[in-house]
Amino acid sequence: MSAKSRTDLADMPEPGAGGSGASVDEITDRILAAIWEHRLPPGTKLVEEKLAEVFGVSRTKVRLALGKLSHDSILTVEPNRGTFVSSPTVEQARQVFDARRVVEACLVKELAATAKKEQLARLRKCTAQEAEARTRNDRRAIIRLSGEFHVLVAEASNNAYLSKYMRELCSLTCLVIALYDAPGVPSCPHHEHDEIVDALEERDGERASALMVEHLTHVESTLRLELPGSAEIDFKAVFG
Ligand SMILES: [Zn+2]
């Protein structure tokens, strides 16, 4: 996916605003944007006919978009039941963060050596927009922009496979956050993004890499990823 079409996510009308003749990519992007902004929570059933009506397109196009997203594990097809927004388990959530630590540590290390001025400026612009969204307390924008920062890092690496993979991991992270977020906890603390850009500007790959790992561990630690049964349920506290 090109950088252009991804940036345009921000300007896209919400479903219901029409949009006849949308392409399969556009439908895919709009569903993804809704997932990123927690407008489509995990477990939501996606009905082809309804989406076709909302987007003003044929069911075939919707089916193709849903097929793409289920291929990327963002949606789950349950035989005889339908297509649902995936609900990653605690184990899958941990695997998503493990994968991100490995991939993103490598990405920023490489990026510190190769990043062009414009790419660094773009990352800085993203963190500035994020800070601005925070002042407005625009939660949807905060969630979207904090995910976008990581996709931008992947895109700057110029490795199409890695950026595709990162996009998938970021979407899964959004689902994980929607499921396991402790109420009131923000997603990515944005000053940590700024620190990563600082290290990239200083061309300090080791530091950028360490900061990224620390940052992802921090985000993971704000989630409530306890395996069922790992903690004794205090029924008195629950019902008292
Ligand atoms: Zn982040």
Residues whose N, C-alpha, C, O or C-beta is under 5 A from the ligand:
A	BS01	ZN	S146 C188
